[in-house]
Amino acid sequence: MNGNRDPVLVVGGGIGGLAAALALSRKGIPVQVLEQAPEFKEIGAGIQLGPNVFRMFEVLGLTKAMFHWSAFPTGLEFRDSITGDTVMELPIDKKFHDKYHAPYGVIHRADMLNVILDACKQSNLIKLATSQKVVAINDDGRTISAKTESGETYRGAAMIGCDGLWSTVRETIVGDGKPTVSGHIAYRAVLPTDEWPKEYRLPKMVIWCGEKTHLVHYPLRRGELFNLVVVFHSDRYEEGWDTYGDPAELHARFVEKCEPVRMLLQKVNSWKMWVLCDRPPIKNWTKGRITLLGDAAHPMLQYLAQGGNMAMEDAVCLANQVEASGGDYAAAFHKYQELRYLRTARVQLMARVFGEIYHASGVVRELRNKVLRDWMTQGGVDMSWLYGEQPELPHVANVPLPPPTLLAS
Ligand SMILES: Cc1cc2nc3c(=O)[nH]c(=O)nc-3n(C[C@H](O)[C@H](O)[C@H](O)COP(=O)(O)OP(=O)(O)OC[C@H]3O[C@@H](n4cnc5c(N)ncnc54)[C@H](O)[C@@H]3O)c2cc1C
């Protein structure tokens, strides 16, 4: 390292920001995290964990704690939400593990964040500050500084903007305006398992795909909870995050769907709503010793369930590059973005394609169902490009299978 012991300023303490802080601390680098909210907190909903993110947990020493809080689905089932028919079923079994050498899990977002937060708290290299909304940043050539709404100024050797979809840091160093509103809305809810209909307490992820809508449900927290995500097309909302949804609009959008889908929607009284946005991929999200990570760098639609997973991969890659550069942050940040932009661009673009597939109508819907059925008879689809090892990330030979007691039931 170059001997500069000023901290790296991490703006934003979500999954990406805390993962970046932890990964840098593992390389001996001091970090100051600045989070705008009064506490480090994720909203109540589930997040899917692909085999690729379990490798990052292994690198960061988080596997055991993540295993403790996760549920491990036995499969992924696609159903047509108009006919109710199962179109494709992909087992997540030993064969899946032998292919990707890591499990597929689901976890409550709050549990995931807490695992990373606890690990950060155990490091004396990480300082965590809440109620610190960064409103301005400056690079005077020697020091990077962040001014917060409460009037404080933090100084550091470098800065990583992990401040999400509406990133202030991005606005300063890239300046490409607001994210792209997709016209798709997500409603999310989590229920105790005993409030979820018995016949649908399935130990797998079930996706009901319909015209301009889809619904996903899966067990969470070792099977104690059920997670429900519903997405539909709507032009009623332009921008929104963590607000309450309108059940009347939701039920109207699903009126033509099969009876089980309408019945499942009735189980929830209160929904949280998200207006889904992304951005077109960009090649340069770094300026000198300031860079971006996670949704601030490459926000994506959730159709591949990878935004949080990509943020974890970014964090590991970035910390490795800082170490390799001997503390030359500008060089490290450029190398990190060079190594990451095509991978994250592919996930951003493929997420849009998967959204089209989930929500297909007419002939396209029929074709989707046929192609998915063909995939199933051919033994499934190869997702190595997404779940497999990446050259820019550390080699992890094998993440063990979770103990059988942690499988959802
Ligand atoms: C419906 C839905 C389902 C999803 N499902 C999955 C899934 O299954 N798997 C998956 O991997 N991903 C999923 N994602 C994506 C995932 O949630 C995001 O990609 C991930 O949360 C990004 O993390 P982040 O840390 O980059 O940003 P964020 O989680 O947005 O965190 C940003 C943080 O920065 C703080 N902040 C913002 N501005 C400032 C400021 N000016 N100063 C200080 N702090 C600031 C915020 O308060 C927040 O804590 C889903 C997303 C949605 C909407």
The ligand as an SDF file (V2000), in Angstrom:
LIG
                    3D

 53 58  0  0  0  0  0  0  0  0999 V2000
  -38.5170   -5.8070   -6.6220 C   0  0  0  0  0  0  0  0  0  0  0  0
  -37.0250   -6.0280   -6.5370 C   0  0  0  0  0  0  0  0  0  0  0  0
  -36.5270   -7.3230   -6.3630 C   0  0  0  0  0  0  0  0  0  0  0  0
  -35.1580   -7.5480   -6.3280 C   0  0  0  0  0  0  0  0  0  0  0  0
  -34.6920   -8.8300   -6.1710 N   0  0  0  0  0  0  0  0  0  0  0  0
  -33.3690   -9.0670   -6.1610 C   0  0  0  0  0  0  0  0  0  0  0  0
  -32.8730  -10.4050   -5.9870 C   0  0  0  0  0  0  0  0  0  0  0  0
  -33.6430  -11.3620   -5.8400 O   0  0  0  0  0  0  0  0  0  0  0  0
  -31.5100  -10.5970   -5.9810 N   0  0  0  0  0  0  0  0  0  0  0  0
  -30.6380   -9.5400   -6.1220 C   0  0  0  0  0  0  0  0  0  0  0  0
  -29.4120   -9.7720   -6.0940 O   0  0  0  0  0  0  0  0  0  0  0  0
  -31.0820   -8.2760   -6.2760 N   0  0  0  0  0  0  0  0  0  0  0  0
  -32.4100   -8.0060   -6.2990 C   0  0  0  0  0  0  0  0  0  0  0  0
  -32.8630   -6.7270   -6.4390 N   0  0  0  0  0  0  0  0  0  0  0  0
  -31.8830   -5.6420   -6.6450 C   0  0  0  0  0  0  0  0  0  0  0  0
  -31.2610   -5.1950   -5.3480 C   0  0  0  0  0  0  0  0  0  0  0  0
  -32.2480   -4.8280   -4.4230 O   0  0  0  0  0  0  0  0  0  0  0  0
  -30.3520   -4.0010   -5.5950 C   0  0  0  0  0  0  0  0  0  0  0  0
  -29.5690   -4.2280   -6.7410 O   0  0  0  0  0  0  0  0  0  0  0  0
  -29.4380   -3.7690   -4.4040 C   0  0  0  0  0  0  0  0  0  0  0  0
  -30.2100   -3.4180   -3.2860 O   0  0  0  0  0  0  0  0  0  0  0  0
  -28.4420   -2.6650   -4.7270 C   0  0  0  0  0  0  0  0  0  0  0  0
  -27.6800   -2.3960   -3.5920 O   0  0  0  0  0  0  0  0  0  0  0  0
  -26.8980   -1.0330   -3.4840 P   0  0  0  0  0  0  0  0  0  0  0  0
  -26.2060   -1.0820   -2.1740 O   0  0  0  0  0  0  0  0  0  0  0  0
  -26.1130   -0.7920   -4.7180 O   0  0  0  0  0  0  0  0  0  0  0  0
  -28.0410    0.0960   -3.4750 O   0  0  0  0  0  0  0  0  0  0  0  0
  -29.1920    0.3620   -2.4030 P   0  0  0  0  0  0  0  0  0  0  0  0
  -29.7010   -0.9170   -1.8380 O   0  0  0  0  0  0  0  0  0  0  0  0
  -30.1750    1.2590   -3.0680 O   0  0  0  0  0  0  0  0  0  0  0  0
  -28.4650    1.1330   -1.2330 O   0  0  0  0  0  0  0  0  0  0  0  0
  -28.1140    2.4890   -1.3520 C   0  0  0  0  0  0  0  0  0  0  0  0
  -27.8860    3.0680    0.0330 C   0  0  0  0  0  0  0  0  0  0  0  0
  -27.3660    4.3710   -0.0980 O   0  0  0  0  0  0  0  0  0  0  0  0
  -28.0670    5.2370    0.7680 C   0  0  0  0  0  0  0  0  0  0  0  0
  -27.9790    6.5840    0.1650 N   0  0  0  0  0  0  0  0  0  0  0  0
  -28.6030    7.0260   -0.9550 C   0  0  0  0  0  0  0  0  0  0  0  0
  -28.2500    8.3020   -1.2140 N   0  0  0  0  0  0  0  0  0  0  0  0
  -27.3850    8.6750   -0.2290 C   0  0  0  0  0  0  0  0  0  0  0  0
  -26.6720    9.8740    0.0510 C   0  0  0  0  0  0  0  0  0  0  0  0
  -26.7760   10.9420   -0.7410 N   0  0  0  0  0  0  0  0  0  0  0  0
  -25.8780    9.9230    1.1560 N   0  0  0  0  0  0  0  0  0  0  0  0
  -25.7400    8.8360    1.9600 C   0  0  0  0  0  0  0  0  0  0  0  0
  -26.4200    7.6680    1.7490 N   0  0  0  0  0  0  0  0  0  0  0  0
  -27.2100    7.5920    0.6550 C   0  0  0  0  0  0  0  0  0  0  0  0
  -29.4690    4.6610    0.8330 C   0  0  0  0  0  0  0  0  0  0  0  0
  -30.1630    5.0810    1.9920 O   0  0  0  0  0  0  0  0  0  0  0  0
  -29.1730    3.1720    0.8490 C   0  0  0  0  0  0  0  0  0  0  0  0
  -28.9370    2.6660    2.1430 O   0  0  0  0  0  0  0  0  0  0  0  0
  -34.2400   -6.4620   -6.4540 C   0  0  0  0  0  0  0  0  0  0  0  0
  -34.7450   -5.1590   -6.5940 C   0  0  0  0  0  0  0  0  0  0  0  0
  -36.1080   -4.9340   -6.6170 C   0  0  0  0  0  0  0  0  0  0  0  0
  -36.6140   -3.5260   -6.7770 C   0  0  0  0  0  0  0  0  0  0  0  0
  1  2  1  0
  2  3  1  0
  2 52  2  0
  3  4  2  0
  4  5  1  0
  4 50  1  0
  5  6  2  0
  6  7  1  0
  6 13  1  0
  7  8  2  0
  7  9  1  0
  9 10  1  0
 10 11  2  0
 10 12  1  0
 12 13  2  0
 13 14  1  0
 14 15  1  0
 14 50  1  0
 15 16  1  0
 16 17  1  0
 16 18  1  0
 18 19  1  0
 18 20  1  0
 20 21  1  0
 20 22  1  0
 22 23  1  0
 23 24  1  0
 24 25  2  0
 24 26  1  0
 24 27  1  0
 27 28  1  0
 28 29  2  0
 28 30  1  0
 28 31  1  0
 31 32  1  0
 32 33  1  0
 33 34  1  0
 33 48  1  0
 34 35  1  0
 35 36  1  0
 35 46  1  0
 36 37  1  0
 36 45  1  0
 37 38  2  0
 38 39  1  0
 39 40  1  0
 39 45  2  0
 40 41  1  0
 40 42  2  0
 42 43  1  0
 43 44  2  0
 44 45  1  0
 46 47  1  0
 46 48  1  0
 48 49  1  0
 50 51  2  0
 51 52  1  0
 52 53  1  0
M  END
$$$$
